[in-house]
Amino acid sequence: MSRKVVTIGVFDGVHKGHQELLNRAKEIADGGTVIALTFDPHPTHVFAPDRAPSLLVTLAERVVLLKIHNADQVAVIKFDEKFASMSPNDFVSEILLSQLHATDVLVGENFTYGHKAAGNISTLIESGKSHGIEIHVLSLAESEKEVVSSTRIRRLVREGYVESARDLLTRPHRLDGIVVHGEARGREIGYPTANLGNLEGQTIPADGVYAGWLTVGINRWPAAISIGTNPTFEGDRARQVEAYALDQVGLELYDQGATIEFGWRLRDTLKFDGLDPLLEQMAKDCLRARELTEQ
């Protein structure tokens, strides 16, 4: 009988640890099917909405990444109060067995499930025996003697350490949104930027200047990226995330879906004494961004 290996988690970011789980699931499946079972929204939205974390990737991108990293199918369960109240045994019998027809289940060693997280590895193994499901447990991946986790990566991103986050994600951190109208100041000074909106719930890096990429449609351009309030100019401004596509002219990107990827942090956001020193620094930033993205 062909095996159906179900691996379970929120999988926010589909980081290095998640990828190890999926790689192992592929080995266990041995030509069978790997099913990634994930949840939306994040469980904390139900248990403690005021402490719900920002996300590393959107749900749509999470599904794509899970499939890239060996999931043949992705099952998304709506995490609400009804689902949260399900007993551990019902989760195994109704979800894993009846709906997903699991022959094997693979989870990380810290896995809990069911109402009030009453289920753990021990109860899962017992339920597996009674339902004929083989349970596999994988140790948590570590990097620099610290567990690789979505929480750790969020912290790195929020503090601006996008290079470290990239190592744990195995790709640049990204934001997905819509190009919205800004103040058009970049266009006026020769650096027209795509101002990214619709970023609610995503993990935005610390204020500063970054090198990375801007993607719109089928086009992906090296970019210099700015996050902040443009303190050189007078007036109160909302925090903005904007990207200048290097060496591109005449782009009309408004109202289009766009992705910004963060490769390297170049510097902090600074307040300059006028436009000329700002332009001088921006030229240096673009040169450095060009050098880094050409590697």
C-alpha positions in Angstrom: 0.0 0.0 0.0 1.3 3.5 -0.9 2.2 5.5 2.2 0.6 8.8 3.1 2.9 10.7 5.4 1.3 13.7 7.1 3.6 16.3 8.7 2.0 18.9 10.9 2.7 22.5 11.8 2.0 26.2 11.2 5.1 26.2 9.0 5.3 30.0 9.0 8.3 30.9 6.8 8.9 27.3 5.8 12.4 27.7 7.2 15.4 25.4 7.4 13.8 23.4 10.3 10.5 22.9 8.4 12.5 21.9 5.3 14.3 19.2 7.2 10.9 17.9 8.4 9.6 17.8 4.8 12.8 16.1 3.5 12.4 13.4 6.1 8.8 13.0 5.2 9.8 12.4 1.6 12.2 9.7 2.7 9.5 8.0 4.8 7.0 8.2 2.0 9.4 6.2 -0.2 7.5 7.1 -3.4 4.2 7.7 -1.6 2.4 11.0 -0.8 3.6 13.7 1.5 0.8 15.9 3.0 1.7 19.1 4.9 -1.1 19.9 7.3 -1.1 23.5 8.3 -3.4 26.0 10.0 -4.7 29.5 9.3 -4.9 31.8 11.0 -2.0 31.3 13.4 -3.3 29.6 16.6 -2.4 32.5 18.8 -5.1 34.6 17.0 -7.6 32.3 18.8 -5.8 31.8 22.1 -4.4 35.3 22.7 -5.3 37.7 19.8 -3.3 40.6 21.4 -0.1 38.5 21.3 -0.6 37.1 17.8 2.7 37.2 15.8 3.2 38.9 12.5 3.8 36.4 9.7 7.0 35.7 7.7 5.0 34.7 4.6 1.4 35.0 3.4 -0.7 31.8 3.4 -0.6 31.7 -0.4 3.2 31.8 -0.3 3.4 29.3 2.5 1.5 26.8 0.3 3.8 27.4 -2.6 6.9 27.0 -0.4 5.6 23.8 1.1 5.1 22.3 -2.3 8.6 23.4 -3.4 10.0 21.6 -0.4 8.6 18.2 -1.0 4.9 18.4 0.0 2.8 16.7 -2.7 -0.4 18.1 -1.1 -1.1 20.9 1.4 -4.1 20.7 3.7 -5.1 24.0 5.3 -7.4 23.8 8.4 -9.2 26.9 9.6 -8.0 27.3 13.1 -11.0 28.6 15.1 -12.5 28.0 18.5 -14.4 24.9 17.3 -11.2 23.3 16.0 -9.3 24.3 19.1 -11.8 22.5 21.3 -11.3 19.2 19.5 -9.9 16.4 21.7 -6.5 14.9 20.9 -8.2 11.6 20.1 -10.7 13.2 17.8 -7.9 15.1 16.0 -6.2 11.8 15.3 -9.3 9.8 14.3 -11.3 12.5 12.4 -8.5 14.6 10.8 -5.4 12.3 10.4 -7.3 9.1 9.8 -10.7 9.8 8.3 -9.9 12.9 6.3 -6.2 12.5 5.4 -5.9 8.7 5.5 -2.5 8.9 7.1 -0.3 5.8 7.3 2.5 7.8 8.9 2.7 11.0 10.9 5.9 13.0 11.2 6.2 15.8 13.8 8.9 17.8 15.6 9.7 16.8 19.2 7.9 19.8 20.7 4.6 19.0 19.0 1.3 19.4 20.9 -2.3 19.1 19.7 -5.9 19.0 20.8 -7.9 21.0 23.3 -5.6 23.0 25.6 -2.7 21.3 24.0 -3.5 18.2 26.0 -2.0 15.9 23.3 1.8 15.4 23.1 4.3 13.0 21.6 3.4 10.3 24.1 -0.3 10.5 23.5 0.2 10.7 19.7 2.3 7.5 19.7 -0.4 5.7 21.8 -3.2 6.9 19.4 -1.1 5.9 16.5 -0.8 2.4 17.8 -4.6 2.0 18.3 -5.4 3.5 14.8 -2.6 1.7 12.9 -0.6 5.0 12.2 3.1 4.9 12.5 4.5 8.0 14.3 7.9 9.5 13.6 9.5 12.3 15.7 12.3 14.5 14.5 14.6 16.6 16.7 14.4 20.3 16.2 16.9 21.8 13.8 19.6 24.1 15.3 21.8 26.8 14.0 24.6 28.4 16.1 23.4 26.3 19.1 19.9 27.8 19.0 16.8 26.2 17.7 15.6 27.3 14.3 12.2 28.7 14.8 9.7 31.2 13.2 9.9 33.2 16.4 13.7 33.5 16.2 13.5 34.6 12.5 10.8 37.2 13.2 13.0 38.7 15.9 16.0 38.9 13.5 13.9 40.5 10.8 12.4 43.1 13.1 15.9 44.0 14.3 17.2 44.4 10.8 19.4 41.3 10.7 18.1 40.2 7.3 21.3 38.3 6.4 20.9 36.0 9.4 17.2 35.6 8.7 18.1 34.7 5.1 20.4 31.9 6.3 17.6 30.4 8.4 15.0 30.8 5.8 17.4 29.6 3.0 16.1 32.5 0.9 15.6 36.3 1.4 12.8 37.5 3.7 10.1 39.0 1.6 7.0 41.3 1.8 4.1 41.0 -0.6 1.8 43.9 -1.2 0.4 46.4 -3.7 2.2 49.4 -5.2 0.5 52.4 -3.8 0.8 56.2 -4.3 3.3 57.9 -2.0 4.5 61.5 -2.0 6.3 61.1 -5.4 9.4 62.7 -3.8 11.6 59.9 -5.1 10.5 60.6 -8.6 11.2 64.3 -8.2 14.8 63.7 -7.1 15.6 61.0 -9.7 15.0 57.9 -7.6 11.4 56.8 -8.4 10.3 54.2 -5.9 7.6 51.6 -5.6 5.8 52.3 -2.3 4.5 49.0 -1.0 1.1 48.9 0.7 -1.3 46.2 2.0 1.4 44.8 4.4 -0.9 44.2 7.4 0.1 41.2 9.4 3.5 40.8 7.7 6.9 41.0 9.5 8.5 44.3 8.4 12.3 44.8 8.9 13.7 47.5 11.1 14.0 51.0 9.6 17.0 51.4 7.4 18.3 51.0 3.9 18.7 47.5 2.3 19.8 45.8 -0.9 17.5 43.3 -2.5 15.1 42.8 -5.2 11.7 44.1 -6.4 9.4 41.8 -8.3 6.3 42.9 -10.3 4.7 40.4 -12.6 7.4 38.5 -14.5 10.0 41.2 -13.8 12.6 40.9 -11.0 14.9 43.9 -10.6 17.9 44.5 -8.2 16.8 47.2 -5.8 17.8 49.6 -3.1 15.1 49.5 -0.4 14.2 52.1 2.2 12.1 51.6 5.3 11.2 54.6 7.5 9.8 58.0 7.6 12.2 60.0 5.4 13.4 62.2 8.3 15.5 64.5 6.1 12.3 66.2 4.9 10.1 68.3 7.1 6.7 67.1 8.4 5.3 64.0 10.0 5.2 61.0 7.7 3.9 57.5 8.0 6.4 54.7 7.9 7.0 53.6 4.4 8.5 50.5 2.7 9.7 51.5 -0.8 12.1 50.1 -3.4 14.0 51.7 -6.2 14.5 49.3 -9.1 18.1 50.0 -10.1 18.7 51.5 -13.5 15.0 51.3 -14.5 13.3 54.3 -16.0 9.6 54.9 -16.9 8.2 52.1 -14.8 4.4 52.4 -14.1 3.7 50.1 -11.3 0.8 51.6 -9.4 -1.9 49.2 -8.2 0.1 46.1 -9.2 1.0 43.3 -6.9 4.7 43.4 -5.9 7.2 41.6 -3.8 10.2 43.1 -2.1 13.0 40.7 -1.0 15.6 41.7 1.6 19.2 40.5 0.9 21.5 42.8 2.9 21.2 45.7 5.4 23.2 48.6 4.2 22.8 51.2 6.9 20.5 52.9 9.4 18.0 55.5 8.4 19.7 58.9 8.8 18.6 62.5 8.8 20.7 64.5 6.3 21.4 68.3 6.3 19.7 68.9 3.0 19.1 67.3 -0.3 22.6 67.2 -1.7 24.2 65.0 1.1 21.1 62.8 0.8 21.6 62.3 -2.9 25.3 61.7 -2.5 24.5 58.9 0.0 21.7 57.5 -2.1 24.1 57.1 -5.0 26.5 55.2 -2.7 23.6 53.0 -1.5 22.6 52.2 -5.1 26.2 51.4 -6.1 26.5 49.0 -3.1 23.1 47.4 -3.8 24.2 46.8 -7.4 27.4 45.2 -6.3 25.7 42.9 -3.8 22.9 41.8 -6.1 25.3 41.0 -8.9 27.1 38.4 -6.7 
